[in-house]
Amino acid sequence: MKKWHLLLYILMSLMLAGCWDQHHLVNKTFVNGIGYDLTEEGNVKVTVRTVNIKGKGGGQFDVEDILLFAEQEMQIGLGTEIDSMVAGEVDFSQAHIILIGDEMAKTGINQLLEFYYRGKDANIAKKVAITKGTAESVISTEIEKSPIAFFILQAIEGGENASYLPDESISSIWTKLLTQGRDLLLPYMEQVTPEKIRIAGVALMDGDKFSGKTLTIEQSKQFIAFNDGRIKKNEPNVPRVGRSEG
């Protein structure tokens, strides 16, 4: 993606998000995508896709796409480690997408999302997806054609409009995680080639844990249509996913 396209996209995103000025943009690194994985050693690894805007003077900017990695035993402190890797301030508040690798998701997503939900600058409209294999592989796709996070966001919103993905944000996910008996469907993404990713269907959650089971796009479309109809009619005993019925 050409730099002026990328800069225009960033400016539009910030204008929609609230007030900004040149001082806020220059020498700041914006996170537009975050991926979490569980390593073989049991650590939490975060992969962060960022855009760094540097002022050149005379109203000119340089836009640099950066991929950063950090690994610790727990999520706490990963943001500080990422912040130490770049000059200036790192802004996590406008990240569009949070990807969670399937092995990480099987241990639970509640603690990961709580960090963003409770942050005073958090954008709780973020989208969340489970990835087949590692989140790193998906968020690292097409590194020369950033912002990949924006492409993923568009793909998820397209799936929501086509009624094969549920319309979920961190806010709605958090509400369901706190409501007993309301399981989740989350987008399930995979890397097809080093240059291509796709939505493969939906991941079935058991509480805040990935059950290891998925639905295809066609199955998901039928499931969502069926359950939406049941809910609108206020019928009891709406089937739930992710948990055994006995």
Secondary structure per residue as TSV (DSSP state, phi and psi in degrees):
chain	resnum	aa	ss	phi	psi
A	1	M	-	360.0	134.6
A	2	K	-	-66.7	151.9
A	3	K	H	-61.1	-37.7
A	4	W	H	-70.6	-29.2
A	5	H	H	-64.6	-44.3
A	6	L	H	-64.1	-43.8
A	7	L	H	-64.9	-41.9
A	8	L	H	-60.1	-42.8
A	9	Y	H	-60.3	-44.9
A	10	I	H	-63.3	-44.6
A	11	L	H	-61.6	-42.9
A	12	M	H	-63.6	-41.0
A	13	S	H	-61.5	-42.8
A	14	L	H	-70.5	-35.1
A	15	M	H	-66.0	-37.5
A	16	L	H	-70.2	-30.8
A	17	A	H	-80.3	-22.5
A	18	G	S	150.9	-163.7
A	19	C	-	-74.1	148.2
A	20	W	-	-155.6	165.0
A	21	D	-	-150.0	177.7
A	22	Q	H	-61.3	-35.7
A	23	H	H	-60.5	-37.1
A	24	H	H	-71.9	-29.9
A	25	L	H	-81.2	-42.7
A	26	V	T	-71.3	140.3
A	27	N	T	57.8	36.4
A	28	K	E	-127.0	142.9
A	29	T	E	-106.8	119.0
A	30	F	E	-100.2	126.4
A	31	V	E	-84.9	124.1
A	32	N	E	-114.4	-5.6
A	33	G	E	-159.4	142.2
A	34	I	E	-133.7	136.2
A	35	G	E	-127.1	138.6
A	36	Y	E	-119.5	135.3
A	37	D	E	-136.2	153.9
A	38	L	E	-98.4	123.2
A	39	T	-	-82.4	169.0
A	40	E	T	-62.6	-25.6
A	41	E	T	-84.7	-2.7
A	42	G	S	87.9	10.6
A	43	N	-	-86.0	165.4
A	44	V	E	-98.2	123.4
A	45	K	E	-111.0	130.5
A	46	V	E	-113.6	136.3
A	47	T	E	-116.2	125.2
A	48	V	E	-120.8	127.2
A	49	R	E	-99.1	120.7
A	50	T	E	-126.8	161.3
A	51	V	E	-125.6	124.9
A	52	N	E	-109.5	124.9
A	53	I	E	-108.5	121.2
A	54	K	E	-117.9	131.5
A	55	G	E	-77.4	136.3
A	56	K	E	-107.2	-2.9
A	57	G	E	93.5	153.4
A	58	G	T	65.3	26.3
A	59	G	T	76.9	12.4
A	60	Q	E	-98.1	149.3
A	61	F	E	-132.3	149.3
A	62	D	E	-109.0	134.0
A	63	V	E	-115.3	124.5
A	64	E	E	-124.4	129.2
A	65	D	E	-92.6	127.9
A	66	I	E	-129.2	140.4
A	67	L	E	-114.1	122.1
A	68	L	E	-120.3	150.7
A	69	F	E	-132.6	146.0
A	70	A	E	-149.3	152.2
A	71	E	E	-144.5	131.7
A	72	Q	E	-147.9	172.2
A	73	E	S	-68.9	-29.1
A	74	M	S	-135.0	163.8
A	75	Q	S	-64.8	-35.2
A	76	I	T	-59.2	128.5
A	77	G	T	98.6	-13.7
A	78	L	H	-65.3	-38.8
A	79	G	H	-62.5	-40.2
A	80	T	H	-64.7	-39.1
A	81	E	H	-66.0	-41.3
A	82	I	H	-63.0	-43.3
A	83	D	H	-59.3	-34.0
A	84	S	T	-73.9	-11.5
A	85	M	T	-86.7	-14.1
A	86	V	S	-128.0	155.9
A	87	A	S	-78.1	147.5
A	88	G	S	80.4	-166.9
A	89	E	E	-94.8	138.9
A	90	V	E	-97.9	128.0
A	91	D	E	-108.7	108.8
A	92	F	-	-89.1	-8.6
A	93	S	T	-70.0	-22.2
A	94	Q	T	-106.8	18.6
A	95	A	-	-60.6	133.6
A	96	H	-	-87.1	-28.7
A	97	I	E	-144.4	139.1
A	98	I	E	-117.7	119.9
A	99	L	E	-105.8	139.1
A	100	I	E	-128.1	119.6
A	101	G	E	-60.9	150.4
A	102	D	H	-59.8	-38.0
A	103	E	H	-68.8	-38.0
A	104	M	H	-64.6	-42.4
A	105	A	H	-65.1	-29.0
A	106	K	H	-67.8	-20.1
A	107	T	T	-88.2	-11.0
A	108	G	-	118.1	139.6
A	109	I	S	-107.4	-7.4
A	110	N	H	-55.6	-51.2
A	111	Q	H	-65.0	-35.9
A	112	L	H	-64.0	-45.0
A	113	L	H	-76.8	-27.0
A	114	E	H	-58.9	-35.9
A	115	F	H	-57.4	-42.1
A	116	Y	H	-80.9	-35.9
A	117	Y	H	-66.3	-37.8
A	118	R	H	-89.1	-11.9
A	119	G	-	-65.9	136.9
A	120	K	T	-66.4	-25.9
A	121	D	T	-104.5	13.2
A	122	A	-	-71.0	144.3
A	123	N	-	-97.8	98.1
A	124	I	T	-79.2	6.5
A	125	A	T	-87.4	4.1
A	126	K	-	-56.3	147.9
A	127	K	E	-95.6	148.7
A	128	V	E	-124.8	136.7
A	129	A	E	-139.6	149.4
A	130	I	E	-95.7	141.0
A	131	T	E	-112.7	144.7
A	132	K	S	-75.8	120.3
A	133	G	S	80.2	-144.4
A	134	T	-	-90.4	147.1
A	135	A	H	-65.9	-31.9
A	136	E	H	-57.2	-42.4
A	137	S	H	-63.9	-36.6
A	138	V	H	-74.4	-48.4
A	139	I	H	-72.5	-16.1
A	140	S	T	-88.4	-4.8
A	141	T	T	-62.7	140.1
A	142	E	T	52.1	56.9
A	143	I	G	-62.4	-21.9
A	144	E	G	-85.4	-3.3
A	145	K	G	-125.2	42.2
A	146	S	-	-63.0	154.3
A	147	P	-	-93.1	111.5
A	148	I	H	-61.3	-31.3
A	149	A	H	-62.3	-36.1
A	150	F	H	-68.8	-37.6
A	151	F	H	-61.5	-43.7
A	152	I	H	-63.3	-43.2
A	153	L	H	-58.4	-45.9
A	154	Q	H	-62.0	-40.3
A	155	A	H	-64.1	-42.2
A	156	I	H	-66.7	-45.2
A	157	E	H	-64.1	-33.9
A	158	G	H	-64.7	-40.3
A	159	G	H	-65.5	-35.5
A	160	E	H	-66.0	-43.1
A	161	N	H	-66.2	-31.4
A	162	A	T	-86.5	1.9
A	163	S	T	66.3	27.0
A	164	Y	S	-112.3	-2.1
A	165	L	S	-124.5	137.5
A	166	P	-	-70.5	147.8
A	167	D	-	-83.2	95.2
A	168	E	-	-124.1	143.3
A	169	S	-	-126.6	176.2
A	170	I	H	-58.6	-37.4
A	171	S	H	-62.1	-48.8
A	172	S	H	-71.2	-34.5
A	173	I	H	-63.3	-45.2
A	174	W	H	-59.9	-42.7
A	175	T	H	-60.6	-43.8
A	176	K	H	-68.7	-35.2
A	177	L	H	-65.8	-26.7
A	178	L	T	-91.3	-4.7
A	179	T	S	-107.3	113.9
A	180	Q	T	-61.9	134.5
A	181	G	T	87.9	5.8
A	182	R	-	-115.5	93.9
A	183	D	-	-83.7	168.1
A	184	L	-	-114.9	149.8
A	185	L	E	-113.4	129.4
A	186	L	E	-126.0	149.0
A	187	P	E	-54.5	140.5
A	188	Y	E	-117.6	114.5
A	189	M	E	-115.2	153.8
A	190	E	E	-145.4	154.2
A	191	Q	E	-90.5	119.2
A	192	V	E	-84.4	-45.7
A	193	T	E	-138.2	170.6
A	194	P	T	-58.6	-17.5
A	195	E	T	-111.4	2.2
A	196	K	E	-141.3	135.4
A	197	I	E	-127.0	163.4
A	198	R	E	-154.0	161.5
A	199	I	E	-86.7	117.1
A	200	A	E	-90.1	-14.4
A	201	G	E	152.8	-141.4
A	202	V	E	-129.6	149.3
A	203	A	E	-94.7	134.6
A	204	L	E	-91.1	122.2
A	205	M	E	-98.3	142.9
A	206	D	E	-111.1	96.0
A	207	G	T	65.9	-125.2
A	208	D	T	-98.2	8.9
A	209	K	E	-108.3	141.3
A	210	F	E	-70.2	124.8
A	211	S	E	-74.0	-13.9
A	212	G	E	88.9	-3.6
A	213	K	E	-107.0	148.8
A	214	T	E	-136.3	161.9
A	215	L	E	-115.9	146.1
A	216	T	-	-71.7	170.7
A	217	I	H	-59.6	-43.6
A	218	E	H	-66.3	-42.9
A	219	Q	H	-63.1	-40.1
A	220	S	H	-64.5	-41.9
A	221	K	H	-60.3	-43.7
A	222	Q	H	-66.8	-41.7
A	223	F	H	-63.7	-46.7
A	224	I	H	-63.9	-42.6
A	225	A	H	-62.8	-41.6
A	226	F	H	-64.4	-48.4
A	227	N	H	-71.0	-34.7
A	228	D	H	-62.5	-41.3
A	229	G	H	-64.3	-40.9
A	230	R	H	-64.1	-44.0
A	231	I	H	-65.6	-40.8
A	232	K	H	-63.8	-30.7
A	233	K	T	-86.0	-3.1
A	234	N	T	57.8	36.1
A	235	E	-	-81.0	145.3
A	236	P	S	-77.7	170.2
A	237	N	-	58.9	43.6
A	238	V	-	-65.2	128.0
A	239	P	-	-58.5	140.5
A	240	R	-	-110.2	156.4
A	241	V	S	-111.1	156.4
A	242	G	S	94.8	-28.7
A	243	R	S	-111.7	145.6
A	244	S	-	-70.8	139.8
A	245	E	-	-90.1	12.3
A	246	G	-	122.4	360.0
